[in-house]
Amino acid sequence: MSYRNQSETQASPWPALAVTSFAVFAAALDATVLFVAFPDIRASFPQVSLAELSWVLNAYTIVFAALLIPMGRLADRLGRRRVFSAGVLVFTVGSALSGLAPSVGLLIVFRIVQAIGAATVVPASLALVLGAFPQSRRSAAVGIWAAVGAVAAALGPSLGAVVVEAASWRWTLFLNIPLGVLTLLAIPRVLTESRDPDATPPAITGVALLVAGVAALALGIVQGDEWGWSDARTLAALTAALILISAFNQAVRQIGGVFGVAAVVALLTAANTRPELLTGFSRVFLMVAAGGGRDRRALHPNQLQTNTTTRVAEVTGEASP
């Protein structure tokens, strides 16, 4: 179903924007809400090193950023509402399991589950918003959608501090459960299914290269202070990141998107290691970059007009270059 057909069959697009924004708010919130909870998490697991514990934050950042592009491709192929629903479910379950995690190892694993759900929700939600609105109103709709993510990321540390003070760090994760349940209940009522039957599935090799690349980048940043920035291990990790991300870039020919993802990972990982570095401005910038990053050139030239990641021209109402 094309975007135009979907927008014509839906009476009002605003409920669709509300539901998708609700899910994006939760996904964006989780990128930053645990920053101020880090000391409390460390107090719960005093036997774990600081570097190891930082992966509770970094695992979410890496997986979330690395899977945004391939999950957008998957949503185009399998159905945007279907993939969005699956993403919300995975994110909600991952949030519940993370809040219940009895060890750091399991907490990291469940945070990865959360990130997979979040990376599925964001690109699929943008496609649903684009499909719900006529072209003349898409620019405003996407602006609202991106602003919701930016505000959520900016509020994350403040909200996290309130929740930790009132309850515990685990409740910063449990907050996602009612949001997820309400979203799942609303999806069948307000969202219309659409897909691009010509979309090609994401290449497994490309996904593996991107995940490995951003993981190496995060490793170099996280361990830089402990190992030393001129240490061979730090330099090896950063060099491997550059090689792997460049290899992915060559494989998919998507320069801006790939290095945009790497930049988001680098800044968020640095902030995970030193939360004081993440100012209010940079939080907003990061989520606009991550949220607005769906509007990129497709991984394949033939998908320039139909892929979820290439809707700049339709959003702005301008011809694509």
Buried (B, 14 or more C-beta within 10 A) or exposed (E): BEBEEBBEEBEEBBBBBBBBBBBBBBBBBBBBBBBBBBEBBBEBBEEBEEBBBBBBBBBBBBBBBBBBBBBBBBBBBBBBBBBBBBBBBBBBBBBBBBBEBEEBEEBBBBBBBBBBBBBBBBBBBBBBBBBBBEBEEBBEBBEEBBBBBBBBBBBBBBBBBEBBEEEBBBBBBBBBBEBBEBBBEBBEEBBBBBBBEEBBEBBEEBBEBBBBBBBBBBBBBBBBEEBEEEBEBBBBBBEBBBBBBBBBBEBBEBEEBBBBBBBBBBBBBBBBBEBEEBEEEBBBBBBBBBBBBBBBBBBBEEBBEBBBBBBBBBBBEEEEE
